Amino acid sequence: MLSSPRAMAKPSLAQALRNAIAGEEAAARFYASLSAATTDPDAQQILDGLARNEVEHAARIRELGASLQGDPLPELADDFAKLIETAPGWELAEDVSTEVALMLALESETHASLFYEAVADAFTGSDADVFLELAETERSHAETIGRLLAGRTAQS
């Protein structure tokens, strides 16, 4: 019988941060590959901006990890971390429209927000707050993307 993610052992804070860094780095690569897969300048601009945001997120999380009083961050993330904020399979897409790119980004940002909320549940106090802040950042991105998508849909 497979166990649910909630039934899995609580990760250490260091491992959870390493996973978050890996997830943000994977998201940056995902958005960059989607940008390369489109000829639409609007989509490229949006996706390149998202890729830059994800690189900045990874750097902020890395800085936070470096300031931990306890164990250093593990060298490796858990295998699932690269899926936190991506839509596997779309990296191979060609000529992605702005609308499709926005839908993929919306799905990815929403998934990341939900993931970080679930991770926050495994911690208390300021440790939980770290992941709740990440969840809020991803939710904010999803809301911005949703507005962009709704505006484009209304124009059509």
VMD Tcl script that draws the C-alpha trace (Angstrom):
set ca {
  {0.00 0.00 0.00}
  {1.31 3.45 -0.90}
  {1.40 6.01 1.85}
  {0.11 9.50 1.35}
  {2.55 12.44 1.51}
  {1.02 13.39 4.85}
  {1.90 9.94 6.22}
  {5.56 10.29 5.24}
  {8.18 11.11 7.84}
  {8.61 14.78 8.67}
  {11.61 16.18 6.81}
  {14.29 18.08 8.65}
  {14.19 21.83 8.13}
  {17.49 21.60 6.25}
  {16.10 18.95 3.86}
  {12.87 20.90 3.34}
  {14.90 24.00 2.43}
  {17.13 21.98 0.07}
  {13.99 20.63 -1.60}
  {12.58 24.15 -1.93}
  {15.81 25.37 -3.56}
  {15.74 22.46 -6.00}
  {12.09 23.13 -6.77}
  {12.72 26.81 -7.49}
  {15.73 25.98 -9.67}
  {13.67 23.42 -11.60}
  {10.92 26.02 -12.06}
  {13.47 28.49 -13.49}
  {14.60 25.88 -16.02}
  {10.98 25.00 -16.81}
  {10.01 28.61 -17.54}
  {13.18 29.16 -19.57}
  {12.45 26.07 -21.67}
  {8.86 27.21 -22.25}
  {10.17 30.62 -23.28}
  {12.47 28.97 -25.79}
  {9.52 26.93 -27.10}
  {7.48 29.97 -28.12}
  {7.86 32.52 -30.86}
  {5.36 34.83 -29.15}
  {7.29 37.84 -27.76}
  {4.64 38.43 -25.05}
  {4.92 34.84 -23.85}
  {8.72 35.03 -23.92}
  {8.72 38.20 -21.83}
  {6.37 36.71 -19.24}
  {8.21 33.39 -19.05}
  {11.65 34.99 -18.88}
  {10.39 37.14 -16.01}
  {9.06 34.08 -14.20}
  {12.39 32.30 -14.71}
  {14.23 35.26 -13.16}
  {11.81 35.28 -10.21}
  {12.46 31.61 -9.55}
  {16.25 32.14 -9.59}
  {15.76 34.94 -7.05}
  {13.56 32.68 -4.89}
  {16.22 29.95 -4.89}
  {18.88 32.48 -3.89}
  {16.75 33.80 -1.00}
  {16.06 30.28 0.25}
  {19.76 29.42 -0.06}
  {20.64 32.50 2.04}
  {18.08 31.44 4.63}
  {19.57 27.95 4.70}
  {23.06 29.37 5.16}
  {21.85 31.30 8.20}
  {20.50 28.18 9.91}
  {22.05 27.54 13.30}
  {21.89 23.78 12.89}
  {22.95 21.34 10.24}
  {24.19 22.49 6.84}
  {21.83 21.91 3.94}
  {22.04 18.44 2.44}
  {23.82 18.18 -0.89}
  {20.90 16.49 -2.61}
  {17.21 17.27 -2.76}
  {14.60 14.54 -2.60}
  {13.69 13.18 -6.04}
  {10.24 14.79 -6.08}
  {11.61 18.32 -5.57}
  {12.02 19.01 -9.29}
  {8.27 18.48 -9.71}
  {7.19 21.06 -7.12}
  {6.69 23.86 -9.61}
  {6.81 22.37 -13.10}
  {4.60 20.62 -15.60}
  {6.71 17.67 -16.76}
  {6.53 16.91 -20.44}
  {5.95 20.48 -21.54}
  {9.69 21.12 -21.75}
  {9.53 19.39 -25.12}
  {6.70 21.52 -26.49}
  {7.21 23.68 -29.54}
  {5.59 26.99 -30.46}
  {3.76 27.48 -27.16}
  {1.13 30.21 -27.29}
  {0.96 32.91 -24.65}
  {-2.33 31.52 -23.37}
  {-0.94 27.99 -22.99}
  {2.22 29.35 -21.35}
  {0.11 31.33 -18.88}
  {-2.10 28.32 -18.11}
  {1.00 26.18 -17.45}
  {2.51 28.90 -15.28}
  {-0.76 29.30 -13.35}
  {-0.92 25.57 -12.71}
  {2.73 25.45 -11.65}
  {2.52 28.42 -9.28}
  {-0.70 27.10 -7.73}
  {0.86 23.67 -7.21}
  {3.92 25.25 -5.59}
  {1.73 27.27 -3.23}
  {-0.16 24.16 -2.13}
  {3.09 22.24 -1.73}
  {4.64 24.89 0.53}
  {1.47 25.04 2.63}
  {1.70 21.27 3.13}
  {5.37 21.54 4.10}
  {4.53 24.31 6.57}
  {2.14 21.88 8.27}
  {5.14 19.73 9.20}
  {6.74 22.55 11.21}
  {5.83 25.04 13.90}
  {6.68 28.65 14.70}
  {9.19 30.48 12.56}
  {10.10 27.30 10.66}
  {6.48 26.97 9.49}
  {6.40 30.70 8.72}
  {9.24 30.27 6.20}
  {7.14 27.90 4.13}
  {3.93 29.88 4.61}
  {5.76 32.90 3.20}
  {6.89 30.84 0.21}
  {3.31 29.65 -0.27}
  {2.03 33.23 -0.21}
  {4.65 34.33 -2.76}
  {3.63 31.52 -5.11}
  {-0.06 32.30 -4.56}
  {0.61 35.95 -5.41}
  {2.34 34.89 -8.63}
  {-0.61 32.65 -9.49}
  {-3.05 35.52 -8.93}
  {-0.99 37.82 -11.17}
  {-0.81 35.18 -13.89}
  {-4.54 34.54 -13.53}
  {-5.25 38.23 -14.09}
  {-2.99 38.29 -17.15}
  {-4.71 35.21 -18.53}
  {-8.19 36.62 -17.86}
  {-7.22 39.89 -19.56}
  {-5.94 38.06 -22.63}
  {-9.05 35.87 -22.74}
  {-11.32 38.94 -22.51}
  {-9.46 40.54 -25.43}
  {-10.04 37.50 -27.65}
}
mol new
graphics top color blue
foreach p $ca { graphics top sphere $p radius 0.5 }
foreach p [lrange $ca 0 end-1] q [lrange $ca 1 end] { graphics top cylinder $p $q radius 0.2 }
display resetview
